[in-house]
Structures are given as structure tokens and as C-alpha cells.
């Protein structure tokens, strides 16, 4: 948010039952909780949880002071929120394209990973949502026009997009899909 102010989503390691008990008993999944803002002064960090950001899965700073864009577990929407107070406003809904996550913003543009290989289920103990992400489709959203376009590469899924400061370029992890005949 600034040189001395950081917004982030702490990830929690959760041991969950394996979906296929024949292959394993328990596995660990990292899942987000709430957005936290850290004020860094004199070598110390004071943290505060941002209200109404339950189950955030990603967060990115806007060019507007104190404003972040974020996604939530199991949601196809990207939200904007002033971390100093106010309510979240959906800025785009990817709808049937799938669950949005891995948001990044710069130069009037927002990238997000949408759909693909992502699962959400409820923690059997607490009922809290757990989102497990492998990779998905890459979208670019123009904030001034509200239009989203897919930056598609055949048989490829993506993670962790990062826009250049002016929003004209994106760097992203890419994973080629391979079909192996059986």
C-alpha cells in the first residue's frame, strides 16, 4: 500500500482428509483467511485484520491510496475495498468462467487466474471453506472499461500473474497440459 504499509492474506496450513483414502490418509492444504494490514515503523510491524474480508484468497494494492482488490474462496468475483473502512464493491464477476484468484493490479489493469484446476470444500471440523489451487486461465481486466479478456495459450494453465507498473505487460507461471494415453 506504501513503503511502510503492507496488505496481505496470511495462509493457514490445514490438515484435511484425503479425497481418496486409498492413496493417502491426510494431506496439508494452504488456505487464506482474512486480509491483514501491517504498519511498519521503527523495525516493528503492527497488524490489523481488515473487517469483512473473510476467506480472502488473494489481495493486490490499487493505485488509489488504501484501496485493495481481492478475491474470496469459491467466488467468481473480484472486489475493491478501502482497508481503512467501507464495504467491498464487486468490480467484476467472471461468472461461469469459474473461481477467481491470484489477483494483481497495475496501470489501470487487473489480472486474475480464473477457473481451471481449483477446488473448494468445507473443513470437516470447523465448516470453514478450504480452497486448493493448482492453476487456471489467465484474464486481464481493464478497470476503466470493465471488460475482461482471456490471455489464452492452447493447452496451458497459469498461476501468479504480475503486471508491469504501467499495466502493459504481464509475467506469469505457465504450465503446459499433457495428455498421457493409458
C-alpha angles and dihedrals in degrees: 000000000000139000090284101029126072131183118200145155111236111220120223122207110225127186107219134177113269112253088227109042090190090066099039144347104221135000134186122245127186113224134174126240120181133340112262127199118208121200107203115204131156094350094308130100123215111199132201130181114235111236120244096017097111115162096008111177099188140003136196132182119245124217086247109091112259095002123123135183116220146169131218132219111274095004129121091204134097113211135201120213138171102228091209092064142312138085129290117261121203108234097181139003116205089195115184092006085083145238115351122220143136092061120186129175137199139138096012092307133105126199124201137175109232134188119334120105104357130126132192124191138155122266104248092222105041102017089233117146118257119198120198115192127193103161142305149178120311119235132183118206122199105214095202095053100027092225121139123201128188116237094211130188114182115259092358132120126192146212138185104017119195124191125214112249092262093046094238098114136038131203116199142165108253128200121193114220114230125197112211115196115228 
